[in-house]
Amino acid sequence: MFNNTSDWEIHGGSYYNVSGDASISLGGGERGFKLLAKSIVASVFHNSQEHFPPPKCHPDTRKRILNDLMTLITWDLSPPILWLYGPAGAGKSAIAQSIAERCEEENPKRLASSFFFSRRTSDRNSEKHLVATISYQLAVNLPKTKPIIEEIVENDPLVFSRSVKVQLQNLVVEPLRRVSKEYSPHRFIIIDGLDECNGDANQCSILYAIREAVSGQRLPISFLIASHPEPHIRNFFNNNLFKLSQHIPLTQNSESRNDVKIFLRKEFKRICKDRGLSTTWRSYQDIQTLAEKASGHFIYPSTVIRFIDDPQHYPPMVHVT
């Protein structure tokens, strides 16, 4: 190389002496990361544009459940799976969203990933992109996992066509296992609306994959799963995840009923201020009646407030029977 040369000066740079056939690849694992990015659904992030405005707990409500959940997810000895469940309108998604936002404000490193299912859109009601989306967020939020994930994807570009169990093992468990000693405290993954994923079998396959991921090994990660207590989901938790999970029901109680009253009072006060209305526009009895109809669930009063606050319904009226 450089035969019969003289008076050369090379400052910096690199040179290669290659004989025969060779393939030179530059850019590290960026190809793997690009393949990963093409396989995700960004609209399921808790802070995505399509998720805006997100459902979340009204200030001064749900304090106990939020504090209890924050304690559990920040306690390294908690079970690896937390199951938050309740009927429609109980506020599961709002609580999951509030937990995600609270973590971003108080301790951004705690939240590793979030995935909010929704049966209303085809890209958010399928398990096909679940693991890739979780893995992408891991690579971003836990940077030491990124080169490992890139390598795995580059070595098997069809990994996204594997079963949920195999994907979770390869794209989440393996990277976390290899960096487990480098990440403390624990991080957690939010999966909201599991029951809104298409098909009972697919929902159970997700739970099975998570069970296999957390069984027999201590990873620096835990899961917060929110869903309706559908029979097949309840049975899976009771029969297959009982020793690996803590069940957190959202039931009607005096605290939830009081939270609904707080929500209604504050929202009516805001509407009065925004519209220049007298505070006597709505009565104490209106709030009491609406709160009783809500039965401790937020979906009914939230719908009422959205209707009253709609500019098309002006001046706003409350007629409760």
C-alpha positions as CSV (number, residue, x, y, z in Angstrom):
1,M,0.0,0.0,0.0
2,F,1.3,3.5,-0.9
3,N,4.3,1.9,-2.8
4,N,7.0,4.3,-3.9
5,T,5.6,7.3,-2.0
6,S,7.5,9.9,0.0
7,D,7.0,13.1,1.8
8,W,3.5,12.3,2.8
9,E,1.8,13.7,5.9
10,I,-1.6,12.3,7.1
11,H,-3.3,14.1,10.0
12,G,-6.2,12.2,11.5
13,G,-8.4,10.0,9.3
14,S,-8.3,6.2,8.8
15,Y,-7.2,4.0,6.0
16,Y,-7.9,0.3,5.2
17,N,-5.9,-2.2,3.3
18,V,-8.4,-4.6,1.8
19,S,-7.5,-7.6,-0.3
20,G,-10.2,-9.6,-2.1
21,D,-14.0,-9.1,-1.7
22,A,-15.1,-6.9,1.2
23,S,-18.2,-5.3,2.5
24,I,-17.9,-2.2,4.7
25,S,-20.9,-1.1,6.7
26,L,-20.9,2.3,8.4
27,G,-23.2,3.8,11.0
28,G,-23.3,1.1,13.7
29,G,-26.7,-0.2,14.4
30,E,-28.7,2.6,12.9
31,R,-30.2,0.3,10.3
32,G,-31.6,-1.8,13.1
33,F,-33.1,1.2,14.9
34,K,-34.7,2.4,11.6
35,L,-36.3,-1.0,11.1
36,L,-37.6,-0.9,14.7
37,A,-39.0,2.6,14.2
38,K,-40.9,1.5,11.1
39,S,-42.7,-1.2,13.1
40,I,-44.1,0.9,15.9
41,V,-47.3,2.9,16.5
42,A,-46.5,6.3,17.9
43,S,-50.2,7.2,18.5
44,V,-50.3,4.8,21.5
45,F,-47.7,6.8,23.5
46,H,-49.3,8.6,26.5
47,N,-47.9,11.9,25.2
48,S,-48.6,11.4,21.5
49,Q,-50.4,14.1,19.4
50,E,-53.2,11.7,18.5
51,H,-53.7,11.0,22.2
52,F,-54.3,14.7,22.9
53,P,-56.1,15.8,24.9
54,P,-55.7,12.7,26.9
55,P,-58.1,11.5,29.7
56,K,-56.6,12.3,33.0
57,C,-57.6,12.8,36.6
58,H,-59.0,16.2,37.5
59,P,-56.8,18.0,40.1
60,D,-57.7,17.2,43.7
61,T,-59.4,13.9,42.7
62,R,-58.2,10.3,42.9
63,K,-55.5,11.3,45.3
64,R,-55.4,8.1,47.3
65,I,-55.3,5.7,44.3
66,L,-52.7,7.8,42.6
67,N,-50.5,7.9,45.7
68,D,-50.9,4.2,46.3
69,L,-49.9,3.4,42.7
70,M,-46.9,5.7,42.9
71,T,-45.8,4.0,46.1
72,L,-46.1,0.5,44.4
73,I,-44.3,1.4,41.2
74,T,-41.4,3.1,43.1
75,W,-41.0,0.2,45.5
76,D,-38.5,-2.3,44.2
77,L,-40.1,-5.1,46.2
78,S,-43.5,-4.7,44.6
79,P,-44.9,-7.6,42.4
80,P,-43.7,-7.4,38.8
81,I,-47.3,-6.9,37.6
82,L,-49.9,-4.5,38.9
83,W,-53.5,-5.0,37.6
84,L,-55.7,-1.9,37.8
85,Y,-59.3,-2.9,36.9
86,G,-62.8,-1.6,37.0
87,P,-66.0,-1.2,34.9
88,A,-66.4,1.2,32.0
89,G,-66.2,4.8,33.2
90,A,-64.4,4.0,36.4
91,G,-61.4,6.1,35.3
92,K,-58.7,3.5,34.5
93,S,-57.3,5.3,31.5
94,A,-57.4,8.7,33.3
95,I,-55.4,7.1,36.2
96,A,-52.9,5.5,33.9
97,Q,-52.4,8.8,32.1
98,S,-52.0,10.7,35.3
99,I,-49.4,8.2,36.6
100,A,-47.4,8.6,33.4
101,E,-47.5,12.4,33.5
102,R,-46.7,12.4,37.2
103,C,-43.7,10.2,36.6
104,E,-42.5,12.6,33.9
105,E,-42.8,15.5,36.3
106,E,-41.3,13.9,39.4
107,N,-39.0,11.2,38.2
108,P,-38.8,10.9,34.3
109,K,-36.5,7.9,34.5
110,R,-39.2,5.7,36.1
111,L,-41.4,5.4,33.1
112,A,-39.8,3.1,30.5
113,S,-42.7,2.8,28.1
114,S,-46.5,3.2,27.6
115,F,-49.0,1.7,25.3
116,F,-52.6,2.9,25.3
117,F,-54.9,0.5,23.4
118,S,-58.1,1.8,21.8
119,R,-60.7,-0.2,19.9
120,R,-61.7,2.9,17.9
121,T,-58.6,2.9,15.6
122,S,-57.1,-0.1,13.7
123,D,-53.5,0.7,14.6
124,R,-54.3,0.9,18.4
125,N,-56.5,-2.2,18.8
126,S,-54.0,-4.8,17.7
127,E,-51.2,-6.6,19.5
128,K,-49.1,-6.6,16.3
129,H,-47.1,-3.5,17.2
130,L,-47.1,-3.8,21.0
131,V,-43.7,-5.2,21.6
132,A,-41.9,-3.2,18.9
133,T,-43.4,0.0,20.4
134,I,-42.4,-0.9,23.9
135,S,-38.9,-1.9,22.7
136,Y,-38.5,1.4,20.8
137,Q,-39.3,3.4,24.0
138,L,-36.9,1.3,25.9
139,A,-34.1,2.2,23.5
140,V,-34.9,5.9,23.9
141,N,-35.5,5.9,27.7
142,L,-32.9,3.4,28.7
143,P,-30.0,4.2,26.2
144,K,-27.8,1.3,27.2
145,T,-30.4,-1.1,25.8
146,K,-30.4,0.6,22.4
147,P,-27.2,-1.0,20.8
148,I,-28.5,-4.4,22.1
149,I,-31.9,-3.9,20.5
150,E,-30.3,-2.7,17.3
151,E,-28.1,-5.7,17.1
152,I,-31.0,-8.1,17.7
153,V,-33.1,-6.4,14.9
154,E,-30.2,-6.4,12.5
155,N,-29.5,-10.1,13.1
156,D,-33.2,-10.9,12.6
157,P,-35.1,-8.3,10.6
158,L,-38.2,-10.5,10.7
159,V,-38.3,-10.6,14.5
160,F,-41.5,-8.5,14.3
161,S,-43.3,-11.3,12.7
162,R,-42.7,-13.7,15.6
163,S,-45.2,-14.4,18.4
164,V,-45.7,-11.8,21.1
165,K,-43.9,-14.1,23.5
166,V,-40.8,-14.4,21.3
167,Q,-40.8,-10.7,20.5
168,L,-41.0,-9.8,24.2
169,Q,-38.2,-12.2,25.1
170,N,-35.9,-10.9,22.3
171,L,-36.7,-7.2,22.2
172,V,-37.5,-6.5,25.8
173,V,-36.3,-9.2,28.2
174,E,-32.9,-9.9,26.6
175,P,-31.8,-6.2,26.4
176,L,-33.0,-5.6,30.0
177,R,-31.3,-8.8,31.3
178,R,-28.0,-7.7,29.8
179,V,-28.1,-4.2,31.4
180,S,-30.0,-5.2,34.6
181,K,-27.1,-4.3,36.9
182,E,-26.8,-0.8,35.3
183,Y,-30.3,0.4,35.9
184,S,-31.5,1.2,39.4
185,P,-34.2,1.9,40.5
186,H,-36.8,-0.2,38.7
187,R,-38.6,1.2,35.7
188,F,-42.2,0.3,34.7
189,I,-44.3,-0.2,31.5
190,I,-47.9,1.0,31.3
191,I,-50.3,-1.1,29.2
192,D,-53.7,0.6,29.3
193,G,-57.0,-0.8,27.9
194,L,-55.9,-4.4,27.4
195,D,-59.5,-5.4,26.9
196,E,-59.6,-3.1,23.8
197,C,-57.1,-5.2,22.0
198,N,-58.9,-7.3,19.3
199,G,-59.8,-10.8,20.5
200,D,-59.8,-12.6,23.8
201,A,-57.0,-14.9,22.6
202,N,-54.8,-12.0,21.7
203,Q,-55.3,-10.4,25.1
204,C,-54.4,-13.7,26.8
205,S,-51.4,-14.1,24.6
206,I,-50.1,-10.7,25.8
207,L,-50.6,-11.8,29.5
208,Y,-48.9,-15.1,28.8
209,A,-45.9,-13.4,27.2
210,I,-45.6,-11.0,30.2
211,R,-45.9,-13.9,32.6
212,E,-43.0,-15.7,30.8
213,A,-41.0,-12.5,30.8
214,V,-41.2,-11.9,34.6
215,S,-41.2,-15.5,35.8
216,G,-38.0,-16.8,37.3
217,Q,-35.9,-13.7,36.8
218,R,-35.6,-10.3,38.4
219,L,-35.6,-7.7,35.7
220,P,-35.3,-4.0,36.4
221,I,-38.9,-3.5,35.0
222,S,-42.5,-4.0,36.1
223,F,-45.8,-3.7,34.4
224,L,-48.9,-1.6,35.2
225,I,-51.8,-3.2,33.3
226,A,-55.3,-1.5,33.2
227,S,-58.4,-3.2,31.9
228,H,-62.0,-4.1,32.4
229,P,-62.3,-7.2,34.5
230,E,-63.5,-9.4,31.6
231,P,-63.9,-13.0,32.6
232,H,-61.0,-14.4,30.6
233,I,-58.7,-11.6,31.9
234,R,-59.8,-12.1,35.5
235,N,-59.4,-15.9,35.2
236,F,-55.8,-15.4,33.7
237,F,-54.8,-13.2,36.6
238,N,-56.4,-15.4,39.2
239,N,-55.0,-18.7,37.8
240,N,-51.8,-17.8,36.0
241,L,-50.6,-14.5,37.5
242,F,-51.8,-14.7,41.1
243,K,-48.4,-15.0,42.7
244,L,-46.8,-12.5,40.3
245,S,-49.4,-9.7,40.5
246,Q,-51.2,-7.3,42.8
247,H,-54.9,-6.6,42.0
248,I,-56.1,-3.0,42.4
249,P,-59.9,-2.7,41.9
250,L,-61.6,0.6,41.2
251,T,-64.9,0.3,43.1
252,Q,-67.6,2.7,44.1
253,N,-66.9,4.0,47.6
254,S,-67.2,7.2,49.6
255,E,-64.0,8.6,48.3
256,S,-64.9,8.1,44.6
257,R,-68.3,9.7,45.2
258,N,-66.7,12.6,46.9
259,D,-64.2,12.9,44.0
260,V,-67.1,13.2,41.6
261,K,-68.6,16.0,43.6
262,I,-65.2,17.9,43.7
263,F,-65.0,17.4,39.9
264,L,-68.5,18.8,39.3
265,R,-68.0,21.8,41.7
266,K,-64.8,22.8,40.1
267,E,-66.0,22.4,36.5
268,F,-69.2,24.3,37.1
269,K,-67.2,27.1,38.7
270,R,-64.9,27.2,35.7
271,I,-67.9,27.3,33.3
272,C,-69.4,30.2,35.3
273,K,-66.2,32.1,35.2
274,D,-65.6,31.5,31.4
275,R,-69.2,32.4,30.5
276,G,-69.7,35.3,32.9
277,L,-72.5,33.5,34.7
278,S,-73.8,33.9,38.2
279,T,-72.7,31.3,40.7
280,T,-76.4,30.7,41.4
281,W,-76.7,29.4,37.8
282,R,-76.4,25.9,39.2
283,S,-77.6,24.7,42.5
284,Y,-76.2,22.6,45.3
285,Q,-78.9,20.1,44.5
286,D,-77.9,19.9,40.9
287,I,-74.4,18.7,41.9
288,Q,-75.8,16.3,44.5
289,T,-78.2,14.7,41.9
290,L,-75.5,14.4,39.2
291,A,-73.1,12.9,41.7
292,E,-75.7,10.3,42.8
293,K,-76.4,9.3,39.2
294,A,-72.6,8.9,38.6
295,S,-72.3,6.2,41.3
296,G,-68.7,7.1,41.8
297,H,-67.7,6.8,38.2
298,F,-66.5,9.7,36.1
299,I,-67.8,8.9,32.7
300,Y,-71.3,10.3,33.4
301,P,-70.3,13.6,34.9
302,S,-67.6,14.1,32.3
303,T,-70.1,13.6,29.5
304,V,-72.5,16.1,31.2
305,I,-69.7,18.7,31.6
306,R,-68.7,18.3,27.9
307,F,-72.3,18.8,26.8
308,I,-72.8,21.9,29.0
309,D,-69.5,23.4,28.0
310,D,-70.1,23.0,24.3
311,P,-70.3,26.5,22.7
312,Q,-73.3,25.3,20.7
313,H,-75.2,24.9,23.9
314,Y,-75.2,28.6,25.0
315,P,-76.4,29.8,27.4
316,P,-75.6,26.6,29.3
317,M,-78.4,25.0,31.1
318,V,-78.6,22.4,33.8
319,H,-81.9,20.4,33.9
320,V,-81.5,17.4,36.2
321,T,-84.4,15.1,36.9
